[in-house]
Amino acid sequence: MARGKPPSRPVREAFWLVTGGFVLLAGQTLATVVLLLRFGAAYDAHGPWTFSEQAQADSLHAGLVGAAILGAGMSMLLAGAALAVPRRSTRTRTVVGCAAVVLAGALLLGIVVGPDGAVLAGDADELAHLETLLPVWFTALTCSTVTAVIVLLGVAFARLGRDAALDYYQHHDPTATWRGFISWLNIVSRH
């Protein structure tokens, strides 16, 4: 059975960039889920809460649920984009580009309406009390992950525009009996 040539260097680099974005986003989603699972215990341990703090805590919980759902969905989208990169099709770059645009918009929207946007503390004491539910590291993690994923996808899309990538996607052997995915070993190898 004839196989197509292994992916060119830009295609391999794009694959690893998109995969790296997936790993980062999946890690951030896992951190969100862990924080969500510990939310009830942290809420009980650091009470009593004022009426204002209780309303904000409810909004924080809803924001964490939304962030977990958004992160899981966007992680799956990134996994699909990563699987599409080595596929020998002229539509691959379109799929990766559309996924990058949808993902960037959704992640930026997720930051705007995320759980940390629910914190409207009146003073420093109230803010410190609410930070027991939503630590500062979570906001830093979310913002840095979103920035890194958007940059990685932008670089991956640029790599797919290289001449070697164009040759890989457009000028393959039409007589080959295998036109779909090539061996994953060829993707990770440097040949």
MDTraj code that builds the backbone (N, CA, C; nanometers):
import mdtraj as md
import numpy as np

residues = "MET ALA ARG GLY LYS PRO PRO SER ARG PRO VAL ARG GLU ALA PHE TRP LEU VAL THR GLY GLY PHE VAL LEU LEU ALA GLY GLN THR LEU ALA THR VAL VAL LEU LEU LEU ARG PHE GLY ALA ALA TYR ASP ALA HIS GLY PRO TRP THR PHE SER GLU GLN ALA GLN ALA ASP SER LEU HIS ALA GLY LEU VAL GLY ALA ALA ILE LEU GLY ALA GLY MET SER MET LEU LEU ALA GLY ALA ALA LEU ALA VAL PRO ARG ARG SER THR ARG THR ARG THR VAL VAL GLY CYS ALA ALA VAL VAL LEU ALA GLY ALA LEU LEU LEU GLY ILE VAL VAL GLY PRO ASP GLY ALA VAL LEU ALA GLY ASP ALA ASP GLU LEU ALA HIS LEU GLU THR LEU LEU PRO VAL TRP PHE THR ALA LEU THR CYS SER THR VAL THR ALA VAL ILE VAL LEU LEU GLY VAL ALA PHE ALA ARG LEU GLY ARG ASP ALA ALA LEU ASP TYR TYR GLN HIS HIS ASP PRO THR ALA THR TRP ARG GLY PHE ILE SER TRP LEU ASN ILE VAL SER ARG HIS".split()
xyz = np.array([
    [0.0854, -0.1167, 0.0000],
    [0.0000, 0.0000, 0.0000],
    [0.0903, 0.1234, 0.0000],
    [0.0691, 0.2102, -0.0938],
    [0.1500, 0.3313, -0.1023],
    [0.1011, 0.4321, 0.0004],
    [0.1933, 0.4963, 0.0610],
    [0.1595, 0.6002, 0.1586],
    [0.2111, 0.7326, 0.1063],
    [0.1421, 0.8392, 0.1463],
    [0.1888, 0.9716, 0.1093],
    [0.3153, 1.0040, 0.1860],
    [0.3826, 1.1063, 0.1422],
    [0.5038, 1.1446, 0.2138],
    [0.4665, 1.1984, 0.3515],
    [0.5586, 1.1884, 0.4462],
    [0.5276, 1.2367, 0.5802],
    [0.5047, 1.3879, 0.5781],
    [0.4370, 1.4393, 0.6803],
    [0.4079, 1.5821, 0.6829],
    [0.5360, 1.6654, 0.6788],
    [0.5259, 1.7773, 0.6122],
    [0.6397, 1.8672, 0.6071],
    [0.6618, 1.9294, 0.7439],
    [0.7743, 1.9915, 0.7592],
    [0.8084, 2.0510, 0.8887],
    [0.7042, 2.1531, 0.9360],
    [0.6555, 2.2441, 0.8511],
    [0.5524, 2.3374, 0.8992],
    [0.4244, 2.2682, 0.9455],
    [0.3892, 2.1571, 0.8817],
    [0.2688, 2.0845, 0.9219],
    [0.2913, 2.0202, 1.0583],
    [0.4080, 1.9592, 1.0781],
    [0.4389, 1.9007, 1.2091],
    [0.4404, 2.0083, 1.3175],
    [0.5010, 2.1232, 1.2861],
    [0.5062, 2.2328, 1.3843],
    [0.3653, 2.2830, 1.4160],
    [0.2817, 2.2968, 1.3145],
    [0.1437, 2.3405, 1.3372],
    [0.0691, 2.2387, 1.4223],
    [0.0910, 2.1105, 1.3954],
    [0.0275, 2.0058, 1.4751],
    [0.0665, 2.0196, 1.6223],
    [0.1949, 2.0375, 1.6486],
    [0.2403, 2.0480, 1.7878],
    [0.1948, 2.1786, 1.8519],
    [0.1848, 2.2859, 1.7768],
    [0.1352, 2.4121, 1.8320],
    [-0.0121, 2.3999, 1.8726],
    [-0.0928, 2.3403, 1.7861],
    [-0.2343, 2.3229, 1.8186],
    [-0.2499, 2.2243, 1.9343],
    [-0.1699, 2.1190, 1.9352],
    [-0.1729, 2.0235, 2.0458],
    [-0.1307, 2.0903, 2.1765],
    [-0.0310, 2.1767, 2.1706],
    [0.0103, 2.2516, 2.2895],
    [-0.1011, 2.3410, 2.3417],
    [-0.1736, 2.4047, 2.2507],
    [-0.2882, 2.4856, 2.2902],
    [-0.3949, 2.4007, 2.3566],
    [-0.4170, 2.2807, 2.3027],
    [-0.5134, 2.1891, 2.3635],
    [-0.4716, 2.1510, 2.5050],
    [-0.3448, 2.1193, 2.5229],
    [-0.2957, 2.0798, 2.6560],
    [-0.3123, 2.1948, 2.7551],
    [-0.2763, 2.3160, 2.7136],
    [-0.2919, 2.4318, 2.8025],
    [-0.4382, 2.4540, 2.8411],
    [-0.5254, 2.4499, 2.7430],
    [-0.6667, 2.4741, 2.7699],
    [-0.7281, 2.3617, 2.8523],
    [-0.6882, 2.2383, 2.8261],
    [-0.7379, 2.1265, 2.9062],
    [-0.6890, 2.1382, 3.0507],
    [-0.5656, 2.1830, 3.0700],
    [-0.5141, 2.2036, 3.2052],
    [-0.5887, 2.3138, 3.2784],
    [-0.6179, 2.4214, 3.2099],
    [-0.6934, 2.5307, 3.2710],
    [-0.8358, 2.4858, 3.3037],
    [-0.8944, 2.4039, 3.2177],
    [-1.0279, 2.3511, 3.2435],
    [-1.0261, 2.2580, 3.3643],
    [-0.9222, 2.1776, 3.3755],
    [-0.9088, 2.0895, 3.4910],
    [-0.8972, 2.1710, 3.6204],
    [-0.8194, 2.2795, 3.6161],
    [-0.8081, 2.3672, 3.7336],
    [-0.9434, 2.4276, 3.7695],
    [-1.0215, 2.4628, 3.6692],
    [-1.1558, 2.5175, 3.6934],
    [-1.2456, 2.4133, 3.7596],
    [-1.2403, 2.2911, 3.7103],
    [-1.3227, 2.1841, 3.7667],
    [-1.2821, 2.1553, 3.9113],
    [-1.1513, 2.1520, 3.9388],
    [-1.1044, 2.1288, 4.0757],
    [-1.1521, 2.2409, 4.1673],
    [-1.1407, 2.3643, 4.1224],
    [-1.1876, 2.4780, 4.2013],
    [-1.3382, 2.4696, 4.2236],
    [-1.4103, 2.4265, 4.1232],
    [-1.5558, 2.4111, 4.1341],
    [-1.5927, 2.3004, 4.2330],
    [-1.5190, 2.1902, 4.2297],
    [-1.5468, 2.0800, 4.3213],
    [-1.5178, 2.1169, 4.4672],
    [-1.4224, 2.2046, 4.4873],
    [-1.3866, 2.2478, 4.6230],
    [-1.4640, 2.3711, 4.6680],
    [-1.5494, 2.4224, 4.5824],
    [-1.6189, 2.5471, 4.6106],
    [-1.7078, 2.5361, 4.7348],
    [-1.7862, 2.4300, 4.7444],
    [-1.8777, 2.4133, 4.8572],
    [-1.8044, 2.4059, 4.9902],
    [-1.6952, 2.3311, 4.9931],
    [-1.6176, 2.3191, 5.1170],
    [-1.5551, 2.4530, 5.1557],
    [-1.5046, 2.5265, 5.0567],
    [-1.4456, 2.6584, 5.0854],
    [-1.5536, 2.7554, 5.1319],
    [-1.6712, 2.7460, 5.0743],
    [-1.7815, 2.8332, 5.1131],
    [-1.8216, 2.8068, 5.2586],
    [-1.8325, 2.6797, 5.2948],
    [-1.8692, 2.6440, 5.4321],
    [-1.7591, 2.6798, 5.5314],
    [-1.6337, 2.6592, 5.4931],
    [-1.5215, 2.6808, 5.5850],
    [-1.4972, 2.8281, 5.6148],
    [-1.5277, 2.9160, 5.5208],
    [-1.4949, 3.0579, 5.5382],
    [-1.6166, 3.1449, 5.5698],
    [-1.7300, 3.0828, 5.6036],
    [-1.8488, 3.1603, 5.6402],
    [-1.8316, 3.2228, 5.7769],
    [-1.9155, 3.3014, 5.8240],
    [-2.0417, 3.3447, 5.7659],
    [-2.0207, 3.4511, 5.6586],
    [-2.1192, 3.4605, 5.5721],
    [-2.1138, 3.5521, 5.4598],
    [-2.2213, 3.6587, 5.4769],
    [-2.1878, 3.7789, 5.4358],
    [-2.2890, 3.8847, 5.4352],
    [-2.3820, 3.8598, 5.3170],
    [-2.4925, 3.9325, 5.3124],
    [-2.5869, 3.9164, 5.2020],
    [-2.5190, 3.9478, 5.0685],
    [-2.4406, 4.0542, 5.0641],
    [-2.3699, 4.0933, 4.9415],
    [-2.2688, 3.9860, 4.9012],
    [-2.1946, 3.9345, 4.9977],
    [-2.0952, 3.8310, 4.9676],
    [-2.1628, 3.7025, 4.9213],
    [-2.2755, 3.6700, 4.9817],
    [-2.3475, 3.5490, 4.9428],
    [-2.3972, 3.5592, 4.7988],
    [-2.4473, 3.6751, 4.7602],
    [-2.4930, 3.6952, 4.6221],
    [-2.3752, 3.6840, 4.5252],
    [-2.2608, 3.7402, 4.5634],
    [-2.1428, 3.7317, 4.4780],
    [-2.0893, 3.5882, 4.4721],
    [-2.0976, 3.5158, 4.5832],
    [-2.0539, 3.3761, 4.5852],
    [-2.1404, 3.2917, 4.4914],
    [-2.2690, 3.3183, 4.4896],
    [-2.3581, 3.2468, 4.3969],
    [-2.3196, 3.2773, 4.2519],
    [-2.2875, 3.4031, 4.2244],
    [-2.2442, 3.4410, 4.0892],
    [-2.1101, 3.3769, 4.0545],
    [-2.0202, 3.3686, 4.1530],
    [-1.8907, 3.3019, 4.1313],
    [-1.9122, 3.1552, 4.0952],
    [-2.0004, 3.0896, 4.1687],
    [-2.0270, 2.9481, 4.1419],
    [-2.0823, 2.9294, 4.0003],
    [-2.1784, 3.0118, 3.9640],
    [-2.2350, 3.0033, 3.8283],
    [-2.1286, 3.0328, 3.7230],
    [-2.0413, 3.1304, 3.7504],
    [-1.9332, 3.1617, 3.6567],
    [-1.8345, 3.0477, 3.6422],
    [-1.8050, 2.9774, 3.7515],
    [-1.7147, 2.8625, 3.7445],
    [-1.7776, 2.7478, 3.6654],
    [-1.9066, 2.7272, 3.6826],
    [-1.9752, 2.6240, 3.6038],
    [-1.9676, 2.6591, 3.4551],
    [-1.9962, 2.7846, 3.4227],
    [-1.9879, 2.8283, 3.2834],
    [-1.8470, 2.8163, 3.2270],
    [-1.7465, 2.8525, 3.3077],
    [-1.6069, 2.8431, 3.2627],
    [-1.5667, 2.6981, 3.2397],
    [-1.6144, 2.6068, 3.3248],
    [-1.5828, 2.4650, 3.3071],
    [-1.6461, 2.4106, 3.1795],
    [-1.7704, 2.4490, 3.1542],
    [-1.8387, 2.4024, 3.0325],
    [-1.7719, 2.4608, 2.9084],
    [-1.7422, 2.5908, 2.9114],
    [-1.6753, 2.6548, 2.7978],
    [-1.5382, 2.5929, 2.7732],
    [-1.4620, 2.5726, 2.8801],
    [-1.3293, 2.5132, 2.8657],
    [-1.3344, 2.3730, 2.8084],
    [-1.4299, 2.2924, 2.8540],
    [-1.4427, 2.1558, 2.8016],
    [-1.4808, 2.1578, 2.6535],
    [-1.5748, 2.2428, 2.6188],
    [-1.6159, 2.2517, 2.4787],
    [-1.5048, 2.3014, 2.3876],
    [-1.4339, 2.4030, 2.4322],
    [-1.3263, 2.4564, 2.3500],
    [-1.2061, 2.3616, 2.3444],
    [-1.1863, 2.2838, 2.4506],
    [-1.0812, 2.1808, 2.4468],
    [-1.1129, 2.0756, 2.3419],
    [-1.2403, 2.0376, 2.3329],
    [-1.2797, 1.9398, 2.2318],
    [-1.2640, 1.9976, 2.0912],
    [-1.2960, 2.1258, 2.0751],
    [-1.2769, 2.1906, 1.9462],
    [-1.1284, 2.1907, 1.9081],
    [-1.0426, 2.2205, 2.0050],
    [-0.8988, 2.2196, 1.9780],
    [-0.8480, 2.0794, 1.9468],
    [-0.9004, 1.9796, 2.0151],
    [-0.8605, 1.8419, 1.9854],
    [-0.8983, 1.8061, 1.8416],
    [-1.0164, 1.8465, 1.7994],
    [-1.0569, 1.8229, 1.6615],
    [-0.9694, 1.8957, 1.5611],
    [-0.9328, 2.0197, 1.5941],
    [-0.8435, 2.0951, 1.5049],
    [-0.7064, 2.0286, 1.4981],
    [-0.6570, 1.9790, 1.6109],
    [-0.5269, 1.9111, 1.6117],
    [-0.5314, 1.7847, 1.5267],
    [-0.6421, 1.7125, 1.5338],
    [-0.6554, 1.5924, 1.4511],
    [-0.6685, 1.6267, 1.3035],
    [-0.7177, 1.7455, 1.2718],
    [-0.7344, 1.7855, 1.1319],
    [-0.6035, 1.8285, 1.0676],
    [-0.5088, 1.8756, 1.1465],
    [-0.3846, 1.9306, 1.0886],
    [-0.3114, 1.8312, 0.9996],
    [-0.2900, 1.7064, 1.0386],
    [-0.2154, 1.6168, 0.9494],
    [-0.2980, 1.5598, 0.8344],
    [-0.4232, 1.5889, 0.8309],
    [-0.5107, 1.5347, 0.7260],
    [-0.4799, 1.6011, 0.5924],
    [-0.4592, 1.5221, 0.4911],
    [-0.4209, 1.5730, 0.3592],
    [-0.5439, 1.6188, 0.2834],
    [-0.5875, 1.7385, 0.3144],
    [-0.7047, 1.7942, 0.2488],
    [-0.6821, 1.9435, 0.2278],
    [-0.7361, 1.9951, 0.1199],
    [-0.7214, 2.1389, 0.0947],
    [-0.8066, 2.2207, 0.1919],
    [-0.8989, 2.1574, 0.2613],
    [-0.9846, 2.2280, 0.3573],
    [-0.9247, 2.2338, 0.4976],
    [-0.8129, 2.1695, 0.5192],
    [-0.7547, 2.1636, 0.6531],
    [-0.7240, 2.3021, 0.7067],
    [-0.6614, 2.3854, 0.6269],
    [-0.6261, 2.5201, 0.6749],
    [-0.7513, 2.6010, 0.7062],
    [-0.8579, 2.5816, 0.6306],
    [-0.9835, 2.6505, 0.6585],
    [-1.0413, 2.6043, 0.7920],
    [-1.0375, 2.4747, 0.8167],
    [-1.0884, 2.4204, 0.9431],
    [-1.0090, 2.4762, 1.0607],
    [-0.8774, 2.4750, 1.0506],
    [-0.7926, 2.5252, 1.1599],
    [-0.8137, 2.6753, 1.1780],
    [-0.8243, 2.7498, 1.0698],
    [-0.8470, 2.8943, 1.0801],
    [-0.9816, 2.9271, 1.1430],
    [-1.0864, 2.8572, 1.1013],
    [-1.2192, 2.8798, 1.1607],
    [-1.2206, 2.8411, 1.3080],
    [-1.1558, 2.7307, 1.3404],
    [-1.1484, 2.6889, 1.4813],
    [-1.0746, 2.7931, 1.5634],
    [-0.9690, 2.8511, 1.5073],
    [-0.8922, 2.9531, 1.5796],
    [-0.9770, 3.0775, 1.6047],
    [-1.0535, 3.1197, 1.5056],
    [-1.1371, 3.2391, 1.5217],
    [-1.2481, 3.2142, 1.6235],
    [-1.3164, 3.0999, 1.6117],
    [-1.4237, 3.0666, 1.7062],
    [-1.3671, 3.0540, 1.8472],
    [-1.2547, 2.9864, 1.8590],
    [-1.1940, 2.9658, 1.9896],
    [-1.1495, 3.0972, 2.0517],
    [-1.0850, 3.1830, 1.9745],
    [-1.0397, 3.3118, 2.0279],
    [-1.1583, 3.3948, 2.0755],
    [-1.2636, 3.4008, 1.9955],
    [-1.3814, 3.4768, 2.0364],
    [-1.4464, 3.4204, 2.1612],
    [-1.4615, 3.2885, 2.1661],
    [-1.5251, 3.2261, 2.2826],
    [-1.4407, 3.2432, 2.4080],
    [-1.3102, 3.2272, 2.3958],
    [-1.2241, 3.2413, 2.5140],
    [-1.2192, 3.3850, 2.5641],
    [-1.2131, 3.4798, 2.4722],
    [-1.2145, 3.6204, 2.5150],
    [-1.3482, 3.6565, 2.5778],
    [-1.4559, 3.6066, 2.5228],
    [-1.5874, 3.6278, 2.5830],
    [-1.5948, 3.5615, 2.7204],
    [-1.5326, 3.4435, 2.7321],
    [-1.5282, 3.3735, 2.8596],
    [-1.4551, 3.4514, 2.9670],
    [-1.3542, 3.5269, 2.9288],
    [-1.2832, 3.6102, 3.0266],
    [-1.3716, 3.7260, 3.0699],
    [-1.4418, 3.7854, 2.9738],
    [-1.5261, 3.9010, 3.0052],
    [-1.6399, 3.8619, 3.0995],
    [-1.7054, 3.7502, 3.0734],
    [-1.8187, 3.7098, 3.1559],
    [-1.7814, 3.5992, 3.2540],
    [-1.6524, 3.5787, 3.2769],
    [-1.6049, 3.4723, 3.3642],
    [-1.6354, 3.4955, 3.5103],
    [-1.5961, 3.4007, 3.5931],
    [-1.6287, 3.4075, 3.7350],
    [-1.5662, 3.5268, 3.8072],
    [-1.4483, 3.5692, 3.7669],
    [-1.3857, 3.6821, 3.8364],
    [-1.4572, 3.8135, 3.8081],
    [-1.5385, 3.8185, 3.7059],
    [-1.6188, 3.9378, 3.6794],
    [-1.7335, 3.9531, 3.7779],
    [-1.7639, 3.8473, 3.8535],
    [-1.8717, 3.8510, 3.9518],
    [-1.8280, 3.9131, 4.0835],
    [-1.6973, 3.9307, 4.1004],
    [-1.6471, 3.9872, 4.2259],
    [-1.6585, 4.1388, 4.2198],
    [-1.7484, 4.1910, 4.2986],
    [-1.7713, 4.3357, 4.3060],
    [-1.7606, 4.3785, 4.4520],
    [-1.6465, 4.3525, 4.5104],
    [-1.6275, 4.3783, 4.6530],
    [-1.6318, 4.5272, 4.6831],
    [-1.6942, 4.5600, 4.7970],
    [-1.7059, 4.6997, 4.8396],
    [-1.5808, 4.7520, 4.9067],
    [-1.5042, 4.6642, 4.9692],
    [-1.3813, 4.7065, 5.0369],
    [-1.2800, 4.5917, 5.0344],
    [-1.1615, 4.6175, 5.0895],
    [-1.0533, 4.5197, 5.0858],
    [-1.0852, 4.3954, 5.1677],
    [-1.1563, 4.4113, 5.2792],
    [-1.1912, 4.2954, 5.3609],
    [-1.2867, 4.2014, 5.2869],
    [-1.3847, 4.2606, 5.2209],
    [-1.4792, 4.1794, 5.1446],
    [-1.4084, 4.1096, 5.0284],
    [-1.3166, 4.1798, 4.9635],
    [-1.2402, 4.1206, 4.8543],
    [-1.1562, 4.0033, 4.9038],
    [-1.0894, 4.0214, 5.0178],
    [-1.0074, 3.9137, 5.0746],
    [-1.0946, 3.7932, 5.1107],
    [-1.2137, 3.8190, 5.1611],
    [-1.3053, 3.7111, 5.1969],
    [-1.3497, 3.6348, 5.0719],
    [-1.3795, 3.7050, 4.9643],
    [-1.4231, 3.6403, 4.8406],
    [-1.3078, 3.5677, 4.7700],
    [-1.1853, 3.6133, 4.7932],
    [-1.0703, 3.5471, 4.7306],
    [-1.0453, 3.4086, 4.7890],
    [-1.1081, 3.3769, 4.9015],
    [-1.0994, 3.2398, 4.9516],
    [-1.1775, 3.1443, 4.8619],
    [-1.2757, 3.1968, 4.7892],
    [-1.3539, 3.1161, 4.6954],
    [-1.2932, 3.1156, 4.5558],
    [-1.2383, 3.2274, 4.5147],
    [-1.1790, 3.2405, 4.3818],
    [-1.0409, 3.3044, 4.3979],
    [-0.9382, 3.2227, 4.4132],
    [-0.8038, 3.2769, 4.4360],
    [-0.7530, 3.3595, 4.3175],
    [-0.6607, 3.4484, 4.3468],
    [-0.6031, 3.5352, 4.2437],
    [-0.5298, 3.4528, 4.1381],
    [-0.4690, 3.3421, 4.1782],
    [-0.3946, 3.2608, 4.0818],
    [-0.4857, 3.2111, 3.9701],
    [-0.6146, 3.1914, 3.9990],
    [-0.7056, 3.1427, 3.8961],
    [-0.7230, 3.2460, 3.7850],
    [-0.7358, 3.3717, 3.8235],
    [-0.7484, 3.4776, 3.7233],
    [-0.6218, 3.4874, 3.6386],
    [-0.5052, 3.4798, 3.7044],
    [-0.3781, 3.4847, 3.6306],
    [-0.3655, 3.3646, 3.5374],
    [-0.4045, 3.2468, 3.5851],
    [-0.3984, 3.1260, 3.5023],
    [-0.4901, 3.1380, 3.3814],
    [-0.6112, 3.1839, 3.4033],
    [-0.7077, 3.1964, 3.2940],
    [-0.6591, 3.2938, 3.1878],
    [-0.6154, 3.4108, 3.2305],
    [-0.5714, 3.5124, 3.1334],
    [-0.4472, 3.4674, 3.0570],
    [-0.3512, 3.4083, 3.1273],
    [-0.2292, 3.3650, 3.0586],
    [-0.2568, 3.2469, 2.9655],
    [-0.3463, 3.1573, 3.0045],
    [-0.3802, 3.0444, 2.9180],
    [-0.4498, 3.0918, 2.7913],
    [-0.5451, 3.1813, 2.8055],
    [-0.6167, 3.2327, 2.6880],
    [-0.5192, 3.3025, 2.5937],
    [-0.4312, 3.3844, 2.6480],
    [-0.3326, 3.4536, 2.5653],
    [-0.2421, 3.3542, 2.4937],
    [-0.1918, 3.2553, 2.5667],
    [-0.1016, 3.1566, 2.5071],
    [-0.1712, 3.0748, 2.3992],
    [-0.2954, 3.0334, 2.4227],
    [-0.3676, 2.9523, 2.3238],
    [-0.3922, 3.0330, 2.1965],
    [-0.4309, 3.1589, 2.2113],
    [-0.4550, 3.2418, 2.0930],
    [-0.3257, 3.2629, 2.0144],
    [-0.2151, 3.2862, 2.0838],
    [-0.0859, 3.3031, 2.0153],
    [-0.0446, 3.1732, 1.9466],
    [-0.0574, 3.0604, 2.0152],
    [-0.0210, 2.9318, 1.9552],
    [-0.1031, 2.9030, 1.8299],
    [-0.2319, 2.9312, 1.8354],
    [-0.3151, 2.9073, 1.7175],
    [-0.2805, 3.0020, 1.6033],
    [-0.2488, 3.1258, 1.6356],
    [-0.2071, 3.2203, 1.5320],
    [-0.0795, 3.1760, 1.4636],
    [0.0172, 3.1310, 1.5425],
    [0.1437, 3.0832, 1.4859],
    [0.1202, 2.9554, 1.4050],
    [0.0346, 2.8655, 1.4549],
    [0.0048, 2.7425, 1.3810],
    [-0.0589, 2.7740, 1.2457],
    [-0.1529, 2.8678, 1.2456],
    [-0.2171, 2.9045, 1.1193],
    [-0.1158, 2.9667, 1.0229],
    [-0.0239, 3.0466, 1.0758],
    [0.0808, 3.1048, 0.9907],
    [0.1717, 2.9955, 0.9346],
    [0.2034, 2.8958, 1.0160],
    [0.2888, 2.7856, 0.9687],
    [0.2191, 2.7066, 0.8571],
    [0.0867, 2.6964, 0.8655],
    [0.0145, 2.6232, 0.7618],
    [0.0101, 2.6995, 0.6297],
    [0.0483, 2.8247, 0.6299],
    [0.0528, 2.9037, 0.5077],
    [0.1859, 2.8949, 0.4354],
    [0.2814, 2.8256, 0.4917],
    [0.4134, 2.8112, 0.4287],
    [0.4040, 2.7272, 0.3019],
    [0.4968, 2.7473, 0.2100],
    [0.4954, 2.6737, 0.0834],
    [0.5026, 2.5226, 0.1033],
    [0.5847, 2.4788, 0.1982],
    [0.5956, 2.3347, 0.2220],
    [0.4625, 2.2769, 0.2692],
    [0.3890, 2.3513, 0.3499],
    [0.2576, 2.3046, 0.3955],
    [0.1589, 2.3038, 0.2796],
    [0.1662, 2.4061, 0.1948],
    [0.0780, 2.4083, 0.0781],
    [0.1040, 2.2878, -0.0114],
    [0.2308, 2.2554, -0.0320],
    [0.2640, 2.1378, -0.1120],
    [0.2091, 2.0107, -0.0477],
    [0.2209, 2.0023, 0.0822],
    [0.1721, 1.8838, 0.1534],
    [0.0210, 1.8666, 0.1347],
    [-0.0533, 1.9767, 0.1446],
    [-0.1988, 1.9681, 0.1367],
    [-0.2520, 1.9614, -0.0066],
    [-0.1862, 2.0282, -0.1001],
    [-0.2422, 2.0396, -0.2342],
    [-0.1778, 1.9495, -0.3373],
    [-0.0536, 1.9185, -0.3207],
    [0.0174, 1.8443, -0.4250],
    [0.0595, 1.7074, -0.3743],
    [-0.0361, 1.6256, -0.3414],
    [-0.0036, 1.4905, -0.2987],
    [-0.0325, 1.3934, -0.4120],
    [0.0148, 1.2745, -0.3983],
    [0.0018, 1.1731, -0.5012],
    [-0.1434, 1.1241, -0.5081],
    [-0.2164, 1.1584, -0.6147],
    [-0.3574, 1.1173, -0.6232],
    [-0.3745, 0.9674, -0.6453],
    [-0.2677, 0.8973, -0.6821],
    [-0.2782, 0.7527, -0.7038],
    [-0.2526, 0.6739, -0.5761],
    [-0.2167, 0.7423, -0.4697],
    [-0.1912, 0.6714, -0.3447],
    [-0.3209, 0.6074, -0.2955],
    [-0.3098, 0.4886, -0.2392],
    [-0.4297, 0.4194, -0.1927],
    [-0.4742, 0.4695, -0.0558],
    [-0.3926, 0.5409, 0.0127],
    [-0.4264, 0.5937, 0.1454],
    [-0.4189, 0.7443, 0.1385],
    [-0.5333, 0.8122, 0.1457],
    [-0.5344, 0.9574, 0.1340],
    [-0.5720, 1.0264, 0.2636],
    [-0.6117, 0.9516, 0.3620],
    [-0.6517, 1.0112, 0.4888],
    [-0.5322, 1.0380, 0.5775],
    [-0.5478, 1.0073, 0.7043],
    [-0.4377, 1.0273, 0.7975],
    [-0.3231, 0.9361, 0.7590],
    [-0.2044, 0.9862, 0.7754],
    [-0.0882, 0.9003, 0.7605],
    [-0.0543, 0.8495, 0.8987],
    [0.0455, 0.7714, 0.9111],
    [0.0818, 0.7147, 1.0401],
    [0.1163, 0.8256, 1.1397],
    [0.0668, 0.8122, 1.2630],
    [0.0994, 0.9113, 1.3665],
    [0.2483, 0.9104, 1.3953],
    [0.3146, 0.7986, 1.3672],
    [0.4593, 0.7946, 1.3859],
    [0.5283, 0.8906, 1.2896],
    [0.4744, 0.9040, 1.1690],
    [0.5311, 0.9994, 1.0740],
    [0.5093, 1.1427, 1.1179],
    [0.3994, 1.1680, 1.1892],
    [0.3715, 1.3035, 1.2357],
    [0.4721, 1.3454, 1.3412],
    [0.5021, 1.2550, 1.4333],
    [0.5920, 1.2916, 1.5430],
    [0.7380, 1.2765, 1.5050],
    [0.7668, 1.1985, 1.4007],
    [0.9068, 1.1827, 1.3615],
    [0.9544, 1.3065, 1.2867],
    [1.0804, 1.3216, 1.2813],
    [1.1411, 1.4390, 1.2166],
    [1.1705, 1.4151, 1.0690],
    [1.1316, 1.3007, 1.0127],
    [1.1617, 1.2703, 0.8710],
    [1.0747, 1.3545, 0.7834],
])
top = md.Topology()
chain = top.add_chain()
for i, resn in enumerate(residues, 1):
    res = top.add_residue(resn, chain, resSeq=i)
    for name in ("N", "CA", "C"):
        top.add_atom(name, md.element.get_by_symbol(name[0]), res)
traj = md.Trajectory(xyz[None], top)
